[in-house]
Amino acid sequence: MQSTIDKAALNRLTHILTQEVSLCKKLFKLTTSAPPILASDNAEKITSLLGVLDTQATELKALSMTRMALMLEFARLLGIPVISSSGTAHLKLRKLADVVSEPFSTSFRNFSSELNQLARLIQSAQSDNAYIIHRARDYINATLRLLVSAQNSFGYSGELNQKNSVQLHTLA
């Protein structure tokens, strides 16, 4: 079956997959290094981290889309029906590994396993980071409510200042 897909195209896919794995490893390393930065009060470091994460995620998405387009072409050439998930048709890497010869077959299976493992690790690290962000947001909101309540319970003259207190509570 592989005769309809030339070796150069399979090598191109291997190159794309190698880049994806490398970028996923970088993304995982960056994501796991994020908690101390996210918990800090350094807005510049947080902004820088988010910028790098966004750039790497965009690069990863572009690579993934290139890979998917190439694999759809392979599916067409091989006459393999593609799986549709949420309206997007794609060929699973493991399915492609089943129909190509060595060394590509083993290589594609290994890439599939490694990418799936990295995706799980990144998702877990992102969940940890989300928890830190939510806790920080809760702390900030509680602090704002406390400060607004204390500041606006009594005006400068010592009189109760209800109007400003209600308005500021809606901001916190």
C-alpha positions as CSV (number, residue, x, y, z in Angstrom):
1,M,0.0,0.0,0.0
2,Q,2.9,2.4,0.7
3,S,3.7,2.4,-3.0
4,T,1.3,5.3,-3.5
5,I,3.2,7.5,-0.9
6,D,6.7,8.3,-1.8
7,K,9.5,8.1,0.8
8,A,10.2,11.8,0.6
9,A,6.6,12.6,1.8
10,L,7.0,10.1,4.7
11,N,10.3,11.7,5.6
12,R,8.6,15.1,5.5
13,L,6.0,13.8,7.9
14,T,8.7,12.4,10.1
15,H,10.4,15.8,10.2
16,I,7.2,17.5,11.1
17,L,6.5,15.0,13.9
18,T,10.0,15.5,15.2
19,Q,9.4,19.2,15.4
20,E,6.1,18.7,17.1
21,V,7.6,16.5,19.8
22,S,10.4,19.0,20.3
23,L,8.0,21.9,20.7
24,C,5.7,19.8,23.0
25,K,8.7,19.1,25.2
26,K,9.6,22.8,25.3
27,L,5.9,23.7,26.1
28,F,5.8,21.1,28.9
29,K,9.0,22.4,30.4
30,L,7.8,26.0,30.2
31,T,4.4,25.0,31.6
32,T,5.9,23.2,34.6
33,S,8.2,26.1,35.3
34,A,5.3,28.5,35.4
35,P,3.9,28.1,39.0
36,P,6.5,30.2,40.8
37,I,6.1,32.9,38.2
38,L,2.3,32.8,38.3
39,A,2.4,33.0,42.1
40,S,4.8,35.9,42.1
41,D,3.8,39.6,42.1
42,N,6.0,40.3,39.0
43,A,3.6,41.3,36.3
44,E,6.4,41.6,33.7
45,K,7.5,38.0,34.2
46,I,3.9,36.8,34.1
47,T,3.3,38.8,30.9
48,S,6.5,37.5,29.4
49,L,5.6,33.9,30.3
50,L,2.2,34.2,28.8
51,G,3.7,35.7,25.6
52,V,6.1,32.8,25.2
53,L,3.4,30.2,25.9
54,D,1.1,31.8,23.3
55,T,3.9,31.9,20.7
56,Q,4.8,28.2,21.3
57,A,1.1,27.2,21.2
58,T,0.7,29.1,17.9
59,E,3.7,27.4,16.4
60,L,2.5,24.0,17.6
61,K,-0.9,24.6,16.1
62,A,0.7,25.5,12.7
63,L,2.8,22.3,12.8
64,S,-0.2,20.3,13.7
65,M,-2.3,21.7,10.8
66,T,0.6,21.1,8.4
67,R,0.8,17.5,9.6
68,M,-2.9,17.0,9.4
69,A,-3.1,18.3,5.8
70,L,-0.2,15.9,4.8
71,M,-1.9,13.0,6.5
72,L,-5.2,13.8,4.8
73,E,-3.4,13.6,1.5
74,F,-2.0,10.2,2.6
75,A,-5.4,9.0,3.4
76,R,-6.7,10.1,0.1
77,L,-3.9,8.3,-1.7
78,L,-4.3,5.2,0.3
79,G,-8.1,5.2,0.1
80,I,-8.4,5.2,3.9
81,P,-11.6,6.6,5.3
82,V,-10.8,9.5,7.7
83,I,-12.2,10.0,11.2
84,S,-14.2,13.2,11.7
85,S,-14.1,14.9,15.0
86,S,-16.1,18.0,15.5
87,G,-16.4,18.5,11.8
88,T,-12.6,18.1,11.1
89,A,-11.5,15.1,9.2
90,H,-8.2,13.5,10.1
91,L,-6.2,10.3,9.8
92,K,-4.9,8.9,13.0
93,L,-1.1,8.4,13.2
94,R,-1.5,4.9,14.5
95,K,-3.7,4.0,11.5
96,L,-1.1,5.4,9.1
97,A,1.5,3.3,11.0
98,D,-0.5,0.2,10.2
99,V,-0.4,0.7,6.4
100,V,3.2,1.9,5.9
101,S,6.4,-0.2,5.9
102,E,9.3,0.0,8.2
103,P,11.1,2.0,9.4
104,F,8.1,4.4,9.2
105,S,5.6,2.1,10.8
106,T,7.5,1.8,14.1
107,S,8.6,5.5,14.0
108,F,5.0,6.7,13.6
109,R,3.8,4.4,16.5
110,N,6.5,5.9,18.7
111,F,5.6,9.4,17.7
112,S,1.9,8.7,18.4
113,S,2.7,7.4,21.9
114,E,5.1,10.2,22.7
115,L,2.7,13.0,21.5
116,N,-0.2,11.5,23.5
117,Q,2.0,11.2,26.6
118,L,3.2,14.8,26.2
119,A,-0.3,16.0,25.7
120,R,-1.4,14.4,28.9
121,L,1.6,15.9,30.8
122,I,0.9,19.4,29.4
123,Q,-2.8,19.2,30.3
124,S,-1.9,18.1,33.9
125,A,0.6,21.0,34.2
126,Q,-2.0,23.4,32.8
127,S,-4.5,22.2,35.4
128,D,-2.0,22.9,38.1
129,N,-1.3,26.3,36.8
130,A,-5.1,27.0,36.5
131,Y,-5.5,26.1,40.2
132,I,-2.7,28.6,41.1
133,I,-4.3,31.3,39.0
134,H,-7.8,30.7,40.5
135,R,-6.4,30.8,44.0
136,A,-4.5,34.1,43.2
137,R,-7.7,35.6,41.7
138,D,-9.7,34.5,44.8
139,Y,-7.1,36.1,47.1
140,I,-7.1,39.3,45.1
141,N,-10.9,39.5,45.1
142,A,-11.1,38.8,48.8
143,T,-8.4,41.5,49.5
144,L,-10.3,44.0,47.3
145,R,-13.6,43.3,49.1
146,L,-11.9,43.7,52.4
147,L,-10.1,47.0,51.4
148,V,-13.3,48.4,49.8
149,S,-15.3,47.5,52.8
150,A,-12.9,49.0,55.2
151,Q,-12.3,52.1,53.2
152,N,-15.9,52.9,52.4
153,S,-17.6,52.0,55.6
154,F,-16.6,55.4,57.0
155,G,-15.8,58.5,55.0
156,Y,-13.1,61.0,55.9
157,S,-15.5,62.8,58.3
158,G,-16.1,59.5,60.1
159,E,-19.7,59.2,58.7
160,L,-21.0,56.1,57.1
161,N,-20.6,56.3,53.3
162,Q,-23.1,53.8,51.9
163,K,-23.3,55.0,48.3
164,N,-19.6,54.6,47.5
165,S,-19.4,51.3,49.4
166,V,-22.1,49.7,47.2
167,Q,-20.5,51.0,44.0
168,L,-17.1,49.7,44.8
169,H,-18.3,46.3,46.0
170,T,-19.6,45.7,42.5
171,L,-16.1,46.2,41.1
172,A,-14.5,43.6,43.4
